[in-house]
């Protein structure tokens, strides 16, 4: 589907929004025909749309759909700047009207917000480092527990990509937990509808998958941040195996 429309008018939209503050045709997500980039356009809704808690700017709030409703990469030059909407990235959190329900745009991790710029910066940093003979060794306190990290600046540049992935997973798990609690608050567990029960099961399954992925990423990052400790553990394990063999 080239575009997805969201709103309260179920006969006119692809995804229904039930909150009374949402407009009948509230917003649209369209994909660029050339690059596949998703763009969010607010159909001048009464209560607006937020992306990562920030309201969509005025140029991206109107009822006129550029290029007849499709985003053709070759026709954008004649459109007023910003009128195509705002670019979305995997991991972005969307909120429509005054509804407390949050929607998360899913997609490949390598296209998450800021990831492309981060990779470009890492490539430049790597190229710059390669031109120097012996770069000074960083005097940085070892990080033995990821909970000790208060700011991304504490993580070495070459590992911030992994740290951002961990932060994104933690955030998604929090959102899933919030959604489960919202479903449970609508009624006692014994009075939940079949659809609500199925949604809880899907959220639980997704949370378990994210938890497993989170544990693997955290363990990998800790090993990368503490290579000496990882080497010591490996050596100790090898020595223990030798003693067992004897």
C-alpha positions in Angstrom: 0.0 0.0 0.0 1.5 3.4 -1.0 -0.3 5.3 1.7 -2.1 4.6 5.0 -4.9 7.0 6.3 -5.7 7.1 10.0 -8.9 8.6 11.6 -12.3 8.0 13.2 -14.2 7.5 10.0 -13.8 3.7 9.6 -15.3 3.7 6.1 -12.7 6.2 4.9 -9.5 5.2 6.6 -7.1 2.2 6.8 -6.4 2.4 10.5 -9.2 3.5 12.9 -8.6 5.9 15.8 -11.3 5.6 18.4 -10.5 8.6 20.6 -13.1 11.4 20.4 -10.3 14.1 20.0 -9.2 12.5 16.7 -10.6 13.8 13.4 -12.6 11.7 10.9 -9.6 11.7 8.5 -6.8 12.7 10.9 -3.5 11.9 9.2 -1.8 10.0 6.4 1.5 8.1 6.2 2.7 7.8 2.6 5.9 6.2 1.2 8.1 7.9 -1.3 7.9 6.1 -4.6 11.7 6.4 -5.3 13.2 5.7 -1.8 10.5 4.1 0.2 10.8 6.9 2.9 7.7 7.3 5.0 6.2 10.8 5.3 3.5 11.8 7.8 1.0 14.4 6.8 -1.6 15.8 9.3 -4.9 16.5 7.5 -5.3 19.8 9.5 -6.8 17.9 12.4 -8.4 19.9 15.3 -6.1 18.5 18.0 -3.0 17.8 15.9 -0.4 15.0 15.7 2.8 14.5 17.7 6.0 12.6 16.7 8.2 11.7 19.6 6.2 14.2 21.8 6.7 17.1 19.4 3.8 18.6 17.4 3.8 18.3 13.7 4.8 21.7 12.3 2.2 23.9 10.5 3.6 23.3 6.9 2.9 19.6 7.4 -0.7 20.3 8.5 -3.1 20.7 5.5 -5.7 18.8 3.5 -4.1 19.1 0.1 -2.2 15.9 -0.8 0.8 16.5 -3.0 1.0 14.8 -6.3 -2.5 13.6 -6.1 -1.9 11.6 -2.9 1.3 9.8 -3.9 4.8 10.9 -3.2 6.6 10.8 -6.4 10.3 11.6 -6.0 10.4 13.6 -9.2 7.6 16.0 -8.4 8.6 17.3 -5.0 10.6 20.3 -6.2 7.4 22.3 -7.0 5.9 21.7 -3.6 6.1 24.3 -0.7 8.9 23.3 1.7 7.5 21.0 4.4 4.2 20.5 2.7 4.9 16.8 2.1 4.9 16.3 5.8 7.6 15.1 8.2 9.9 12.2 7.6 9.4 9.2 9.9 12.0 6.7 11.1 11.6 3.2 12.6 11.2 3.6 16.3 9.3 6.9 16.1 6.4 7.2 18.5 3.2 8.8 17.1 0.3 10.3 19.1 -2.9 11.5 17.5 -5.1 14.2 19.0 -5.4 14.1 22.8 -5.4 10.3 22.9 -2.9 8.6 25.3 -2.5 5.7 23.0 0.9 5.6 21.4 1.9 4.1 18.0 5.4 2.9 17.2 6.6 2.8 13.6 8.5 -0.4 13.0 11.2 -1.1 10.4 14.8 -2.1 10.0 17.0 -1.0 12.8 19.6 0.4 10.5 17.1 3.1 9.4 16.2 4.3 12.9 16.3 8.1 13.5 19.8 9.4 13.5 21.3 6.0 12.7 22.4 7.0 9.2 24.1 10.2 10.4 25.7 8.2 13.3 27.1 5.7 10.8 28.5 8.5 8.6 30.1 10.1 11.6 31.6 6.8 12.7 33.0 6.2 9.2 34.6 9.7 9.2 36.0 9.1 12.6 37.5 5.7 11.5 39.0 7.3 8.4 40.5 10.1 10.5 42.0 7.6 13.0 43.5 5.5 10.3 45.6 8.5 9.1 47.3 8.8 12.5 50.1 6.5 13.5 49.5 5.8 17.2 46.3 7.4 18.6 46.5 8.1 22.3 44.8 5.4 24.4 41.6 6.6 26.0 41.8 6.9 29.8 38.2 5.8 30.6 36.8 4.1 33.6 35.6 0.6 32.7 31.8 0.2 32.6 30.9 -3.0 34.5 27.2 -2.4 34.7 25.1 -0.7 31.9 22.8 0.8 34.6 25.7 3.0 35.6 25.5 4.8 32.2 23.7 8.1 32.7 24.6 9.7 29.4 25.6 8.5 25.9 28.9 10.4 26.3 30.0 7.8 28.8 30.0 5.2 26.0 32.9 5.1 23.6 32.1 6.5 20.2 32.5 3.1 18.5 29.9 1.5 20.8 27.2 4.1 20.8 25.4 2.4 18.0 24.9 -0.7 20.2 23.9 1.5 23.2 21.2 3.3 21.2 19.8 0.0 20.1 19.6 -1.1 23.8 17.9 2.2 24.7 15.3 1.7 21.9 14.5 -1.8 23.0 14.0 -0.7 26.6 11.7 2.1 25.5 9.7 -0.3 23.3 9.3 -2.7 26.3 8.1 0.1 28.5 5.5 1.0 25.9 4.3 -2.6 25.6 4.0 -2.8 29.4 2.0 0.4 29.4 -0.3 -0.9 26.7 -0.9 -4.2 28.7 -1.8 -2.2 31.8 -4.2 0.0 29.8 -6.0 -3.1 28.5 -6.2 -4.6 32.0 -7.6 -1.4 33.5 -10.5 -1.5 31.0 -11.9 -4.5 32.9 -11.1 -7.3 35.3 -9.1 -10.2 33.8 -12.2 -12.4 34.0 -14.2 -9.9 31.9 -11.7 -9.2 29.2 -13.0 -9.8 25.6 -11.5 -12.4 23.4 -9.8 -9.7 21.3 -8.3 -8.1 24.4 -7.0 -11.5 25.6 -5.4 -12.1 22.2 -3.9 -8.7 22.3 -2.4 -9.3 25.7 -1.0 -12.6 24.5 0.6 -10.9 21.5 2.1 -8.2 23.7 3.4 -10.8 26.1 5.0 -12.8 23.3 6.6 -9.6 21.8 7.9 -8.5 25.2 9.6 -11.9 25.7 11.2 -11.7 22.3 12.4 -8.1 23.0 13.7 -9.2 26.5 15.7 -12.0 24.9 17.2 -9.6 22.3 17.9 -7.0 25.0 19.8 -9.5 27.2 21.9 -10.6 24.2 22.7 -7.0 23.2 23.6 -6.0 26.7 25.9 -9.0 27.2 27.6 -8.2 23.9 28.1 -4.6 24.7 29.5 -5.4 28.2 32.0 -7.7 26.6 33.0 -5.0 24.1 33.3 -2.4 26.9 35.4 -4.7 29.1 37.6 -6.8 26.8 40.1 -7.5 29.5 37.5 -8.9 31.8 36.1 -11.0 29.0 39.6 -12.4 28.3 40.1 -13.2 32.0 36.8 -15.1 32.1 37.7 -17.0 29.0 41.1 -17.9 30.4 39.7 -19.0 33.7 37.1 -21.2 31.9 39.9 -22.8 29.8 41.9 -23.5 32.9 38.9 -25.1 34.6 38.4 -27.3 31.6 42.0 -28.4 31.7 41.7 -29.4 35.4 38.6 -31.4 34.6 40.4 -33.2 31.9 43.2 -34.1 34.3 
